[in-house]
Amino acid sequence: LPDENEAIAQAFTEAHADFQPLQAAEVLAQLKVEGADRLCSGGETGLQYLRLWPHLHNTDGFFAAIWQKKT
């Protein structure tokens, strides 16, 4: 649910200006994860969050967001 996933990620981003959100699809592609763009959705680009679904990925439901500390 958005209240448990995107809203929490957005709140973290707003509360921690010293962290930069990353696009999960880009990070996964750099790690050579096949089909990374098909595993991600949401955010302004539609590729910001990793999202796995039981009926599509044969896993439990899973959501992940990625940040990097600004230097």
Secondary structure as UniProt FT lines:
FT   TURN            2..5
FT   HELIX           6..15
FT   TURN            17..18
FT   STRAND          19..22
FT   HELIX           24..30
FT   TURN            31..32
FT   TURN            34..35
FT   HELIX           36..39
FT   STRAND          40..41
FT   TURN            43..45
FT   STRAND          49..52
FT   HELIX           54..57
FT   STRAND          62..64
FT   STRAND          66..69
//
